[in-house]
Amino acid sequence: MKSSTGSGDIRKTVIVAGIGNIMEWYDFALYGYFAPVLAHLFFPSEDPAVSLVLTFGVFATGFLMRPVGAAIFGHFGDRMGRRKALSASVLLMAGATTLMGLLPTYAQIGMTATVLLTFLRLLQGISAGGEFTGSISFLVEHAPPSRRGFIGSWTTFSGVSGMILGSGAGALATYLLSDEALNSWGWRIPFLLGIVTGAVGYYLRFGVEESPMFKALKEQGKVVQAPLKEAFREFHKEMLMAVGVNWLNAAVFYTVWVYNTTYLATVIGFPLSSALLINTLSMLFLILAIPLMGALSDRVGRKPVLIAGCVGVACLAYPLYYLLSQGTFGSALTAQLVFVIPISMLQGTMPTTMVELFPTSSRYSALSISYNIAFAIFGGTAPLVATQLISMTGNPLAPSFSLIFAAVVSLLVIVSMKERYREALR
């Protein structure tokens, strides 16, 4: 089945889809980066650690809704097309994020504020469940066979870029505003910008061409009526494999790039502005490395790059948390920059690896469900797990333990996988 477009068309598709991805993941990431502020405003407690645990608990519930979003948008994307599903997801995300910026706080309306914040986070989770995996299918289905890894890597490039935008917005707000102004009204501004990002994302998404593979499937009359049912019936083994492969991908990403900001601010004692600056700088290096790793996987295969990423996390997690705990800006930035190497191997290679597991007819559904189950269980809970590990052990290096375990599990799954980088998409 034909799976590529001309070089000019694919470049336009990557740019347009990427900008839409940036807009959506800016919205989704804001909650994590403003966790210390939201903890005070929506989960007040005499013990700051309790407030933070509750805040990250709601962060996790957003991820638990991602499989629901995956089922909804996956079905829609496999039946009606990738483009329409992606356009709908960006509107849902933007609406929920904008409404967060309008919420009254706990001090104003009590527990109702907490409930409303949780509900909006659930809507964000539903949107995210269909967004990223849909964009992966969409872009890789457009790609020439010899460049699938490179083209697929731009989905994570753009997603991480959106998170950088969220981190940068947080860093800018904390740098320009006093603590009083930030807690009073300043935190709302990045969330209210969600209406702008949503409008831009929707406009761009709706103007791009549909996936050539889905169009061919539709023209041949082979669109499946119940893609989710087909995915579970025919490809349950591949779906379980995708969950196992993404265990480390989910855990390490949300520990290092979301939780570590709060870790530096609350456990190590950094000013929040410095913690956000370290996060933003290191993520800039991450997005530079991601396409390089995607391109590398086109030359040597997906498995060698993924295996190297797993081994890197397993070997480096403990010493890098030791560096983070030293309390200096230089040591913390160095640790985050070294984390870039193995994480970029996972982030740059994983999108195309997952697309190659499933056929076009149920790819959106199967990929979305398996990916989002992994991220719901192992990604959304990563900040909470890290917080609890430190609370239970009193050891500031304890977050590394869960990363090492996840690396070993994912490594075993990857070793057992079939290499598919030279095969045509089904």
KOLDRENKE-477217 format. One record per residue: residue in one letter; x, y, z of N, C-alpha, C in turn. Coordinates in pm, whole numbers, padded with zeros to 5 digits, always signed. Atoms other than C-alpha are relative to their C-alpha. Layout:
<nodes>
AXYZXYZXYZ ...
</nodes>
This chain:
<nodes>
M+00084-00120+00000+00000+00000+00000+00087+00124+00000 K-00081-00121+00009+00139+00342-00094-00005+00078+00130 S-00005-00066-00130+00258+00529+00214+00083+00124+00002 S-00082-00120+00001+00443+00836+00099-00052+00101-00098 T+00034-00109+00089+00398+01172-00067+00129+00065-00047 G-00118-00068+00049+00634+01404-00252+00074+00071+00110 S-00083-00061-00104+00920+01569-00063-00055+00133+00046 G+00057-00127-00039+00755+01910-00074-00125-00017+00083 D+00123+00026-00075+00422+01771+00048+00030-00053+00140 I-00029+00056-00132+00577+01571+00331+00059+00106+00092 R-00056-00108-00081+00771+01876+00446-00111+00089+00054 K+00113-00081-00043+00451+02080+00457-00083-00072+00106 T+00079+00079-00095+00268+01800+00637+00068-00005+00137 V-00074+00005-00126+00541+01769+00901-00010+00134+00072 I+00004-00133-00062+00543+02145+00963-00138+00030+00057 V+00136-00032-00044+00166+02183+00984-00042-00089+00117 A+00036+00092-00109+00112+01870+01197+00080+00031+00124 G-00086-00031-00114+00406+01969+01416-00046+00122+00076 I+00047-00121-00069+00273+02317+01489-00127-00030+00080 G+00120+00040-00074-00063+02167+01584+00034-00078+00125 N-00045+00078-00114+00115+01922+01813+00058+00090+00109 I-00059-00094-00096+00310+02204+01978-00110+00070+00078 M+00109-00073-00065-00010+02394+02051-00070-00088+00104 E+00076+00087-00090-00182+02094+02208+00083-00040+00123 W-00081+00045-00113+00109+01979+02424+00046+00114+00089 Y-00016-00117-00087+00170+02330+02551-00113+00001+00103 D+00116+00001-00089-00181+02312+02694+00010-00110+00105 F+00002+00115-00090-00140+01965+02845+00110+00009+00107 A-00115-00001-00091+00199+02035+03007-00011+00104+00110 L+00003-00110-00097+00105+02352+03193-00032-00047+00141 Y+00039+00046-00134-00059+02166+03481+00121-00051+00078 G-00116+00055-00070+00261+01977+03564+00099+00106+00041 Y-00100-00101-00031+00484+02283+03550-00048+00100+00105 F+00054-00090-00101+00253+02489+03768-00048-00076+00124 A+00044+00082-00113+00204+02205+04019+00024+00065+00136 P-00020-00062-00132+00367+02391+04313-00099+00114+00027 V+00096-00110-00017+00134+02691+04254-00141-00056+00018 L+00134+00060-00009-00178+02479+04196-00020-00073+00133 A+00010+00071-00128-00103+02276+04510-00046+00094+00110 H+00036-00101-00103-00130+02590+04722-00141+00054-00022 L+00126-00067+00030-00437+02731+04544-00121-00093+00003 F+00114+00091+00013-00652+02419+04498+00003-00117+00097 F-00012+00111-00095-00523+02166+04754+00071+00046+00127 P-00069-00054-00118-00437+02368+05066+00008-00103+00112 S-00021+00091-00113-00294+02172+05358+00109+00057+00089 E-00106-00045-00090-00082+02238+05665+00133-00062-00038 D-00122+00067+00045+00169+01993+05518+00014+00020-00151 P-00017-00023+00144+00301+02113+05179+00017-00129-00080 A-00020+00126+00070+00397+01755+05090-00134-00064-00035 V+00133+00055+00026+00032+01647+05120-00066+00073-00117 S+00056-00078+00111-00077+01931+04890+00060-00044-00132 L-00068+00037+00123+00181+01827+04635-00043-00139-00046 V+00045+00135+00035+00079+01460+04649-00140+00005-00061 L+00135-00012+00053-00285+01557+04592+00000+00062-00140 T-00009-00065+00132-00189+01783+04301+00047-00099-00105 F-00048+00100+00095+00008+01506+04134-00097-00116-00013 G+00105+00101+00013-00277+01268+04209-00099+00038-00110 V+00089-00047+00107-00503+01482+03987+00074-00003-00134 F-00082+00013+00121-00217+01496+03734-00012-00142-00054 A+00010+00141+00040-00235+01115+03729-00139-00034-00053 T+00135+00033+00048-00614+01106+03686-00020+00045-00145 G+00006-00042+00140-00574+01302+03363+00054-00108-00092 F-00058+00107+00079-00357+01020+03237-00089-00123-00001 L+00088+00116-00005-00604+00757+03349-00115+00012-00099 M+00105-00020+00101-00856+00912+03108+00054-00014-00142 R-00056+00007+00135-00615+00882+02816-00043-00126-00077 P+00052+00114+00074-00721+00524+02729-00144+00020-00047 V+00136-00031+00044-01081+00651+02716+00005+00087-00125 G-00018-00083+00118-00974+00923+02476+00053-00079-00118 A-00056+00084+00106-00776+00664+02281-00109-00080-00069 A+00109+00078+00057-01088+00450+02234-00093+00087-00085 I+00091-00091+00072-01301+00749+02127+00063+00050-00129 F-00064-00060+00117-01056+00920+01894+00060-00106-00092 G-00051+00108+00083-00904+00592+01776-00108-00053-00093 H+00113+00046+00082-01244+00469+01656-00032+00104-00108 F+00031-00110+00092-01316+00807+01498+00107+00010-00110 G-00109-00014+00096-00972+00821+01331+00009-00115-00098 D-00003+00117+00089-00991+00467+01189-00123-00007-00090 R+00124+00004+00079-01347+00518+01064-00016+00121-00091 M+00026-00123+00073-01357+00883+00952+00125+00070-00053 G-00123-00062+00047-00993+00974+00901+00081+00062+00112 R-00091-00053-00102-00689+01089+01097-00021+00151+00019 R+00006-00146-00005-00731+01458+01011-00117+00051+00084 K+00117-00046-00074-01084+01498+01150+00014-00028+00149 A-00019+00034-00141-00997+01320+01474+00099+00095+00067 L-00101-00090-00057-00689+01536+01528-00054+00142+00016 S+00060-00134-00010-00884+01856+01463-00093+00009+00121 A+00091+00000-00115-01145+01759+01723+00077-00003+00132 S-00074+00012-00125-00884+01669+01985+00062+00132+00043 V-00064-00125-00036-00711+02006+01969-00102+00100+00056 L+00103-00088-00054-01040+02190+02031-00037-00037+00143 L+00032+00044-00135-01118+01980+02337+00109+00040+00099 M-00110-00036-00087-00773+02038+02484+00002+00150+00028 A-00005-00145-00016-00783+02413+02425-00113+00051+00090 G+00112-00042-00082-01126+02449+02581+00022-00029+00147 A-00024+00038-00140-01032+02262+02899+00109+00087+00062 T-00111-00079-00053-00707+02455+02939-00043+00144+00027 T+00048-00137-00019-00872+02795+02893-00089+00010+00122 L+00089-00001-00117-01138+02709+03150+00077-00014+00130 M-00085+00007-00120-00865+02615+03400+00046+00139+00042 G-00046-00135-00030-00738+02970+03373-00107+00090+00054 L+00113-00080-00049-01084+03101+03464-00053-00049+00135 L+00056+00060-00122-01140+02881+03770+00022+00086+00125 P-00023-00055-00134-01197+03033+04114+00080-00101+00082 T-00087+00087-00080-00961+02890+04377-00075-00059+00120 Y+00057+00061-00120-01023+02684+04690-00041+00106+00102 A+00030-00106-00096-01016+03001+04900-00129+00073-00035 Q+00119-00071+00046-01304+03141+04693-00126-00085+00005 I+00122+00082+00005-01544+02848+04650+00019-00138+00065 G-00020+00124-00074-01394+02567+04858+00025-00121-00090 M-00025+00126+00068-01396+02204+04743-00050-00001-00145 T+00050-00007+00137-01594+02294+04430+00112+00034-00098 A-00113-00036+00086-01277+02449+04288+00087-00122-00030 T-00081+00121+00017-01087+02125+04343-00068-00098-00096 V+00076+00091+00086-01364+01921+04177+00003+00048-00145 L+00000-00054+00136-01379+02153+03875+00137-00014-00065 L-00135+00017+00054-01002+02146+03830+00022-00145-00041 T-00015+00142+00031-01009+01766+03842-00078-00037-00126 F+00083+00029+00118-01292+01751+03586+00068+00050-00128 L-00066-00056+00119-01105+01977+03343+00127-00077-00034 R-00119+00083+00027-00790+01769+03385-00041-00132-00066 L+00050+00122+00064-00998+01463+03292-00028+00024-00148 L+00025-00033+00141-01109+01636+02971+00132+00014-00076 Q-00131-00007+00065-00746+01716+02894+00054-00140-00028 G-00047+00137+00018-00666+01349+02942-00067-00070-00116 I+00072+00059+00113-00937+01243+02697+00057+00051-00131 S-00057-00058+00121-00800+01482+02437+00138-00056-00030 A-00137+00049+00020-00440+01372+02488+00002-00145-00044 G+00007+00140+00036-00547+01010+02449-00014-00025-00149 G+00015+00018+00144-00631+01063+02085+00094+00085-00082 E-00080-00098+00072-00389+01341+01996+00134-00055-00048 F-00138+00031+00037-00031+01216+02003+00008-00123-00090 T-00006+00122+00080-00088+00867+01869-00063+00018-00137 G+00058-00031+00131-00311+01003+01594+00100+00072-00089 S-00099-00073+00079-00038+01241+01485+00115-00092-00044 I-00102+00097+00039+00212+00952+01486-00045-00078-00124 S+00053+00075+00115-00007+00743+01253-00004+00089-00123 F+00017-00095+00110-00077+01048+01038+00132+00029-00071 L-00127-00038+00062+00286+01147+00981+00075-00119-00059 V-00076+00115+00050+00443+00801+00946-00067-00058-00125 E+00070+00048+00119+00174+00702+00694+00029+00088-00122 H-00040-00089+00110+00285+01001+00484+00145-00023-00043 A-00145+00002+00018+00656+00910+00505+00049-00099-00105 P-00067+00098+00085+00881+00746+00244+00054-00114+00087 P-00042+00114-00083+00976+00394+00366+00139+00014+00060 S-00137-00010-00049+01345+00478+00402+00019+00111+00102 R-00012-00113-00093+01273+00783+00621-00109-00002+00108 R+00109+00006-00097+00993+00658+00845+00045+00038+00141 G-00049-00031-00133+01203+00680+01161+00020+00149+00019 F-00027-00143-00008+01311+01036+01089-00130+00080+00000 I+00127-00073+00007+00963+01158+00990-00082-00023+00127 G+00074+00029-00122+00802+00982+01286+00053+00073+00121 S-00061-00066-00116+01047+01145+01527-00048+00144+00016 W+00046-00138-00011+00902+01487+01446-00129+00012+00081 T+00116-00007-00090+00588+01394+01640+00046+00024+00143 T-00051-00025-00136+00789+01371+01962+00074+00132+00007 F-00065-00131+00005+00997+01671+01855-00102+00111+00028 S+00100-00106-00016+00682+01883+01830-00072-00009+00133 G+00064+00015-00131+00520+01735+02140+00087+00055+00112 V-00092-00052-00101+00828+01809+02349+00016+00151-00015 S-00008-00145+00022+00849+02154+02188-00117+00072+00068 G+00115-00057-00069+00499+02222+02319+00019+00001+00150 M-00027+00005-00143+00607+02113+02664+00107+00104+00039 I-00099-00105-00024+00910+02344+02638-00069+00136+00006 L+00074-00125+00000+00672+02625+02553-00073+00019+00132 G+00066-00006-00130+00475+02540+02867+00098+00027+00112 S-00103-00022-00101+00791+02520+03077+00055+00142-00009 G-00050-00136+00018+00916+02847+02927-00099+00103+00050 A+00103-00093-00050+00584+03017+03004+00003+00004+00152 G-00009+00005-00145+00615+02898+03363+00124+00072+00051 A-00125-00065-00042+00977+03013+03389-00012+00151-00014 L+00015-00144+00022+00890+03354+03243-00091+00062+00105 A+00094-00053-00099+00595+03402+03478+00065+00009+00138 T-00063-00002-00131+00797+03309+03787+00116+00100+00008 Y-00111-00095+00002+01087+03532+03679-00050+00145+00004 L+00048-00137+00012+00880+03842+03597-00089+00043+00116 L+00101-00034-00101+00624+03822+03878+00047-00035+00141 S-00024+00034-00140+00651+03828+04254-00083-00123+00036 D+00077+00116-00044+00526+03524+04444-00147+00036+00023 E+00137-00044-00027+00220+03722+04548-00079+00017-00129 A+00069-00021+00128+00134+03825+04192-00021-00133-00073 L+00011+00129+00067+00202+03475+04057-00116-00081+00058 N+00105+00078-00066-00030+03312+04311-00136+00066-00009 S+00126-00072+00006-00295+03581+04276-00062-00007-00139 W+00057-00007+00135-00339+03617+03899+00097-00045-00110 G-00098+00027+00105-00014+03550+03711-00005-00141-00056 W+00005+00140+00046-00058+03171+03693-00107-00021-00105 R+00112+00018+00093-00379+03219+03494+00038+00029-00146 I-00029-00048+00137-00220+03387+03191+00040-00113-00094 P-00036+00109+00093-00046+03078+03040-00117-00093-00033 F+00115+00086+00026-00369+02878+03079-00100+00069-00094 L+00094-00072+00085-00584+03149+02919+00047+00008-00145 L-00053+00002+00137-00354+03145+02617-00041-00126-00075 G+00047+00123+00063-00500+02800+02550-00100+00026-00111 I+00098-00029+00104-00777+02961+02347+00069+00040-00131 V-00077-00038+00119-00515+03105+02109+00064-00124-00063 T-00067+00119+00053-00321+02780+02077-00101-00094-00065 G+00103+00087+00056-00645+02591+02012-00046+00048-00137 A+00043-00055+00128-00754+02824+01733+00104-00024-00108 V-00108+00020+00097-00415+02803+01563+00011-00148-00038 G-00011+00143+00025-00396+02424+01603-00112-00053-00087 Y+00114+00047+00078-00744+02368+01464+00010+00046-00145 Y-00012-00054+00135-00688+02593+01164+00103-00077-00082 L-00106+00070+00072-00365+02418+01071-00037-00146-00026 R+00034+00142+00014-00492+02065+01131-00104-00022-00109 F+00109+00022+00095-00804+02108+00921+00044+00029-00143 G-00044-00036+00133-00606+02243+00628+00099-00096-00063 V-00101+00092+00052-00365+01949+00585-00068-00119-00067 E+00054+00114+00073-00416+01652+00350-00013-00123+00089 E+00020+00125-00073-00549+01322+00484+00115-00097-00031 S-00101+00104+00019-00309+01027+00525-00026-00076-00130 P+00021+00074+00126-00254+00861+00183-00038-00146+00022 M+00033+00139-00028-00278+00516+00342-00146-00014+00039 F+00141+00006-00037-00616+00592+00498-00088+00027-00123 K+00078-00029+00121-00742+00744+00170-00007-00123-00091 A-00002+00121+00083-00635+00430-00018-00091-00107+00059 L+00085+00099-00069-00808+00211+00242-00147+00032-00025 K+00138-00042+00020-01127+00413+00206-00045-00022-00144 E+00033+00019+00142-01117+00404-00175-00022-00147-00034 Q+00013+00144+00024-01081+00024-00162-00117-00061+00077 G+00114+00050-00077-01381-00004+00070+00040-00093+00113 K-00051+00089-00104-01169-00167+00343+00004+00063+00139 V+00007-00062-00132-01243+00069+00630-00078-00093+00094 V+00059+00094-00097-01320-00150+00933-00110+00069+00080 Q+00113-00058-00074-01654-00092+01106+00027+00008+00150 A-00029+00003-00145-01524-00183+01453+00150-00017+00019 P-00145+00013-00005-01150-00108+01454+00054-00039+00138 L-00047+00035-00134-01112-00135+01831-00019-00148+00027 K+00027+00144-00016-01271-00480+01831+00102-00081-00080 E-00100+00070+00081-01040-00588+01549+00137+00004+00067 A-00131-00014-00064-00738-00454+01738+00017-00100+00114 F-00010+00091-00114-00813-00657+02051-00007-00147-00045 R+00014+00139+00045-00908-00969+01856+00124-00047-00076 E-00107+00043+00090-00625-00976+01602+00141+00040+00045 F-00133-00055-00029-00341-00775+01756+00024+00023+00149 H-00016-00017-00144-00364-00820+02133+00145-00022+00046 K-00140+00024-00038-00008-00958+02151+00086+00122-00031 E-00076-00121+00037+00132-00658+01965-00034+00116+00093 M+00040-00108-00091-00068-00426+02192+00067-00016+00136 L-00070+00024-00127+00076-00590+02506+00148+00034-00013 M-00140-00032+00024+00421-00558+02354+00022+00151+00000 A-00012-00145+00004+00364-00188+02288-00010+00060+00140 V+00009-00047-00139+00262-00138+02653+00134-00022+00071 G-00127+00030-00065+00580-00308+02773+00114+00086-00049 V-00105-00084+00058+00804-00115+02535-00010+00142+00054 N+00020-00138-00043+00652+00214+02653+00003+00019+00152 W-00009-00014-00146+00683+00140+03026+00109+00100+00036 L-00111-00091-00029+01024+00307+03043-00021+00135-00067 N+00021-00124+00074+00939+00565+02778-00090+00095+00078 A+00094-00081-00076+00647+00687+02990+00059+00044+00134 A-00049-00029-00136+00810+00664+03333+00116+00099-00001 V-00118-00086-00002+01140+00829+03245-00033+00139-00051 F+00031-00133+00053+00989+01111+03042-00068+00087+00104 Y+00075-00083-00094+00742+01227+03305+00068+00013+00136 T-00082-00021-00120+00987+01175+03589+00102+00110-00025 V-00111-00092+00025+01275+01365+03431-00048+00138-00046 W+00036-00128+00060+01090+01637+03238-00120+00067+00063 V+00111-00064-00072+00787+01701+03461+00027+00000+00150 Y-00020+00007-00145+00857+01576+03813+00128+00071+00046 N-00128-00054-00048+01222+01690+03832-00002+00150+00023 T+00015-00143-00028+01116+02055+03816-00047+00020+00143 T+00051-00007-00137+00916+02007+04135+00102-00057+00098 Y-00105+00061-00083+01192+01782+04278+00107+00103+00037 L-00104-00100-00026+01451+02058+04242-00053+00112+00089 A+00056-00112-00075+01215+02321+04387-00038-00037+00143 T+00054+00035-00132+01069+02128+04682+00091-00092+00082 V-00087+00093-00073+01323+01857+04772+00141+00056+00016 I-00137-00049-00002+01655+02019+04683+00007+00146+00042 G+00005-00137-00048+01549+02379+04754+00036+00106-00102 F-00024-00100+00103+01599+02553+04420-00117+00098-00006 P+00113-00087+00036+01394+02864+04340-00074-00061-00119 L+00079+00060+00108+01109+02757+04112+00045+00053-00136 S-00044-00058+00127+01235+02995+03842+00126-00070-00051 S-00123+00070+00040+01577+02822+03841-00030-00143-00045 A+00037+00137+00036+01420+02476+03831-00064-00005-00139 L+00065-00006+00131+01204+02572+03534+00100+00036-00111 L-00102-00036+00099+01503+02729+03358+00085-00121-00037 I-00078+00122+00025+01706+02408+03397-00080-00095-00088 N+00085+00090+00078+01413+02208+03263-00012+00047-00145 T+00016-00054+00135+01364+02438+02965+00127-00015-00082 L-00128+00011+00072+01734+02445+02870+00029-00144-00040 S-00031+00139+00031+01774+02069+02890-00095-00058-00104 M+00095+00049+00099+01458+02006+02689+00030+00056-00139 L-00043-00051+00130+01593+02230+02414+00102-00093-00064 F-00097+00097+00052+01882+01987+02379-00070-00131-00038 L+00074+00122+00030+01634+01698+02386-00062+00006-00139 I+00067-00007+00130+01441+01823+02083+00101+00000-00115 L-00103+00006+00104+01767+01865+01890+00045-00144-00024 A-00049+00138+00010+01863+01503+01963-00104-00096-00057 I+00105+00093+00040+01525+01341+01887+00002-00033-00150 P-00003+00036+00143+01531+01370+01503+00127-00075-00040 L-00125+00072+00030+01894+01252+01500-00015-00148+00031 M+00020+00140-00038+01793+00933+01680-00101-00067-00092 G+00094+00056+00097+01497+00884+01447+00068-00034-00130 A-00074+00025+00123+01727+00915+01148+00096-00117+00017 L-00091+00111-00028+01977+00676+01310-00074-00133-00009 S+00077+00125+00003+01702+00415+01346-00034-00042-00143 D+00020+00035+00140+01646+00433+00968+00123-00069-00059 R-00125+00058+00051+02009+00326+00919+00036-00132+00068 V-00045+00119-00073+02070+00068+01193-00115-00085+00051 G+00115+00074-00052+01716-00042+01285-00052+00063+00128 R+00061-00057-00121+01478+00046+01567+00056-00064+00127 K-00037+00070-00123+01589-00220+01815+00135+00044+00060 P-00127-00041-00060+01957-00121+01856-00008+00135+00072 V+00012-00132-00062+01863+00240+01932-00082-00009+00129 L+00082+00016-00120+01588+00141+02178+00074-00074+00111 I-00077+00075-00100+01813-00111+02353+00104+00090+00066 A-00099-00093-00056+02084+00153+02395-00066+00099+00096 G+00071-00091-00089+01827+00389+02547-00034-00063+00134 C+00033+00071-00124+01712+00130+02801+00123-00021+00088 V-00124+00025-00074+02067+00038+02902+00052+00131+00060 G-00047-00129-00048+02156+00407+02932-00075+00046+00124 V+00079-00041-00117+01869+00481+03173+00033-00088+00120 A-00029+00092-00111+01940+00170+03381+00134+00032+00066 C-00134-00025-00054+02307+00262+03422+00018+00141+00056 L-00026-00140-00034+02277+00639+03458-00096+00060+00103 A+00102-00063-00084+01962+00701+03665+00050+00033+00141 Y-00044-00023-00138+02119+00662+04010+00107+00109+00008 P-00101-00106-00009+02436+00868+03950-00052+00137-00043 L+00053-00129+00042+02236+01139+03773-00088+00062+00109 Y+00075-00056-00112+01999+01175+04069+00093+00046+00113 Y-00100-00049-00096+02306+01205+04288+00047+00139-00041 L-00038-00132+00050+02416+01496+04068-00110+00104+00024 L+00112-00091-00022+02070+01653+04087-00009+00044+00146 S+00016-00027-00143+02079+01635+04467+00111+00086+00059 Q-00113-00076-00054+02404+01833+04499-00033+00146+00029 G+00047-00133-00038+02215+02161+04508+00059+00116-00077 T-00054-00109+00081+02408+02361+04247-00066+00001-00137 F+00061-00015+00131+02272+02496+03921+00075-00083-00104 G-00082+00071+00097+02560+02346+03725-00017-00150+00006 S+00014+00146-00013+02528+01994+03865-00138-00046-00045 A+00136+00038+00041+02150+01988+03812-00016+00008-00151 L+00011-00013+00145+02177+02115+03455+00079-00111-00070 T-00080+00108+00059+02453+01862+03379-00076-00132+00004 A+00076+00124-00014+02238+01576+03510-00113-00007-00102 Q+00111-00001+00096+01941+01679+03298+00050-00013-00143 L-00055+00009+00135+02160+01717+02989+00048-00142-00032 V-00043+00139+00023+02307+01368+03032-00122-00090-00019 F+00124+00076+00018+01953+01229+03069-00050+00011-00146 V+00045-00022+00137+01891+01371+02719+00040-00117-00091 I-00053+00099+00094+02104+01102+02554-00086-00126-00006 P+00083+00121+00012+01914+00783+02647-00147+00029-00026 I+00142-00030+00021+01574+00954+02654-00027+00034-00146 S+00019-00032+00142+01621+01090+02301+00001-00125-00086 M+00001+00127+00073+01694+00735+02184-00139-00062+00003 L+00136+00053-00012+01354+00629+02312-00100+00087-00075 Q+00096-00093+00058+01166+00939+02203+00012+00010-00152 G-00019-00013+00143+01318+00950+01855-00038-00123-00079 T+00021+00127+00070+01258+00585+01771-00137-00062+00027 M+00123+00065-00041+00941+00486+01955-00119+00024-00092 P+00120-00021+00083+00679+00654+01730-00010-00095-00119 T+00005+00085+00119+00771+00466+01413-00001-00148+00037 T+00003+00139-00048+00834+00144+01606-00142-00045+00025 M+00138+00036-00030+00472+00147+01722-00086-00005-00126 V+00078+00002+00125+00328+00234+01380+00025-00129-00076 E-00037+00121+00074+00513-00063+01229-00058-00127+00061 L+00058+00118-00065+00343-00300+01475-00139-00033-00055 F+00143+00018+00028-00013-00250+01339-00035+00035-00145 P+00046-00032+00137-00204-00242+01005-00081+00130-00003 T+00069-00128+00016-00367+00073+00868-00145-00006+00050 S+00144+00010-00028-00723-00054+00923-00034+00025+00146 S+00028-00021-00143-00698-00048+01305+00119+00061+00072 R-00124-00054-00059-00365+00129+01361-00028+00108+00103 Y+00027-00111-00092-00504+00444+01522-00053-00054+00132 S+00059+00056-00122-00712+00241+01770+00100-00083+00080 A-00092+00090-00070-00453-00026+01853+00117+00075+00060 L-00113-00077-00047-00165+00217+01882-00041+00092+00115 S+00046-00094-00103-00367+00468+02086-00029-00069+00132 I+00034+00071-00124-00500+00215+02335+00125-00048+00071 S-00118+00057-00065-00167+00042+02401+00094+00109+00051 Y-00087-00110-00042+00038+00363+02414-00056+00071+00123 N+00060-00078-00108-00208+00541+02642-00023-00081+00127 I+00003+00083-00121-00249+00246+02878+00136+00009+00069 A-00134-00010-00057+00128+00256+02926+00022+00135+00066 F-00023-00134-00055+00131+00631+02980-00094+00030+00115 A+00090-00018-00113-00173+00619+03208+00056-00065+00126 I-00049+00074-00116-00017+00358+03435+00138+00046+00044 F-00140-00023-00034+00351+00444+03417+00046+00145-00018 G-00038-00138+00020+00363+00805+03297-00073+00094+00094 G+00078-00089-00086+00079+00977+03478+00028-00016+00147 T-00030+00025-00142+00174+00816+03807+00147+00025+00034 A-00144-00013-00026+00549+00882+03768+00033+00108+00104 P-00029-00099-00104+00555+01211+03965-00049-00043+00138 L+00055+00047-00127+00335+01057+04234+00088-00110+00059 V-00088+00108-00046+00554+00745+04255+00132+00056+00054 A-00126-00060-00045+00870+00956+04280-00017+00073+00133 T+00027-00072-00125+00716+01174+04552-00017-00096+00116 Q+00024+00098-00105+00602+00871+04750+00127-00077+00036 L-00124+00071-00028+00935+00691+04716+00090+00081+00092 I-00081-00086-00088+01116+00986+04871-00062+00010+00138 S+00070-00009-00129+00850+01019+05142+00017-00126+00083 M-00009+00128-00071+00871+00648+05231+00142-00035+00043 T-00138+00042-00028+01249+00608+05220+00084+00110+00062 G-00082-00111-00045+01376+00955+05308+00126+00017-00085 N-00118-00002+00087+01625+00904+05025-00028+00087-00123 P+00027-00086+00114+01641+01189+04769+00037-00062-00135 L-00036+00069+00124+01783+00944+04514-00101-00108-00038 A+00096+00110+00017+01483+00708+04539-00072+00001-00135 P+00066+00007+00131+01316+00818+04210+00075-00082-00103 S-00079+00078+00095+01600+00645+04027-00035-00149+00005 F+00029+00143-00013+01488+00305+04161-00110-00043-00097 S+00111+00036+00089+01160+00305+03966+00043+00007-00146 L-00048-00011+00138+01342+00415+03648+00086-00120-00038 I-00084+00116+00027+01594+00133+03674-00086-00123-00023 F+00089+00115+00016+01318-00124+03718-00073+00006-00134 A+00071-00015+00127+01122+00015+03422+00093-00027-00119 A-00096+00021+00109+01436+00010+03206+00024-00148-00025 V-00024+00144+00013+01492-00360+03274-00119-00068-00067 V+00120+00060+00059+01131-00452+03191-00010+00032-00150 S+00010-00039+00141+01124-00253+02865+00111-00063-00084 L-00111+00062+00073+01464-00391+02765-00033-00144-00037 L+00035+00140+00027+01338-00749+02794-00104-00010-00112 V+00103+00001+00104+01035-00667+02576+00061+00034-00135 I-00061-00044+00126+01241-00487+02311+00086-00110-00060 V-00085+00109+00049+01488-00775+02284-00083-00108-00069 S+00086+00106+00056+01197-01010+02208-00075+00043-00126 M+00075-00051+00115+01052-00787+01934+00063-00039-00133 K-00049+00017+00136+01080-00848+01562+00039+00136-00057 E-00042-00124+00065+01275-00583+01371-00079+00019-00130 R+00087-00022+00115+01045-00425+01110+00039+00122-00083 Y-00028-00127+00064+01228-00119+00986+00019-00011-00152 R-00014+00017+00144+01289-00267+00639-00129-00049-00068 E+00124+00052+00054+00932-00394+00596-00096+00113-00039 A+00101-00098+00039+00650-00207+00418-00110+00004+00105 L+00113-00010-00090+00365-00077+00630-00117-00079-00057 R+00115+00079+00043+00057-00295+00619-00124+00088-00019 
</nodes>
